């Protein structure tokens, strides 16, 4: 995999470096770039993201990255906000998003009794179940991965993994060449590394 | 189900790990990157690196260290110590930190929390609160490593930092820190009930039972400790097995 050409989409999001570091630990030097030609010609594209949906979407529209991402034909992996932006609409800032997955992003709501003392944002390690190939293999069923988010994607026909926090939602999505995780594989220890390896091997 | 987190805390001075007993009598216990990687392998859920170096040169050393940590460690980590302006946080974000913790600087300038949450997102901002339960029965917020009491009180200040946009609270009881007799569970439970953001408990871990108590009685989302991990008094794999046996969800 050493000579694989991986592009990490650069935009106004926080901590893109951690994805780059994780890919480096797998022996691959990715390019962090917003150059359309480089992104289009990459073998794999990663669309990371930490930030707010509406301002990030506005930025993607200004730079033309919105149309570019939707037009990509190679495997694309959206992470965290990246996954939410690949959906149709987000309640965060009432943002119209890329619409790759025809599903709307909602905000977590705490149950009125909240006996389990759940918190928003969900911050920490939670398990993934009903995981689907090829992003996941059977060994990853029920494993813990790292999440930080206040908004979620409901279960839908593209759900590739499920997680429960206040309700059961999509912790990963897959449709055609587009893959996405709500959690941060780059921060999820050996389990996260296995998922990134699976993506790079698609 | 969301797991309870175990977080070793590494105090850093001049690029080396140290642990203060009641924040004084500092001893060196190792290389931070090496120790951090070892903790990650052992099953630590997150790491906190606190820079206790005061000097400007030390600050630069710390940023370089954060960069090395980010390259070598595959779990989330928070960095803190001496962050008093947006640009301090920006340097650490660029170096690869997942979160920053602010403490005294937020007490002196609460607007800093709003500014940081706005610039970097709430998930990046951990509000650390050091408080001491005084003879009048009040939890007094302190600054400068617990040395200086302030006008602020724990519960109202915690509410305020939440409303200003902090993503998490790291509460250290100065009465319990270094004493190894258990966490401040009563205050922690009240914080957890009154806030909707996660609460990290710090100060008082001495044995495995204390972690069980902090997650049940104290209702904490995460338990942080330093010396008991650094001196291998408690191993993280054993601690997690113990918690699992007691019905607590851990990774």
Interface residues (C-beta under 8 A of the other chain):
Chain A: X14 X15 X17 X18 X21 X22 X24 X25 X50 X51 X52 X110 X117 X118 X119 X120 X121 X122 X123 X124 X125 X126 X127 X144 X146 X147 X148 X164 X165 X184 X186 X187 X188 X189 X190 X192 X193
Chain B: X1 X2 X3 X5 X40 X45 X46 X70 X71 X74 X75 X76 X93 X94 X96 X98 X120 X121 X122 X123 X124 X167 X168 X192 X193 X195 X196 X197 X198 X219 X221 X222 X251
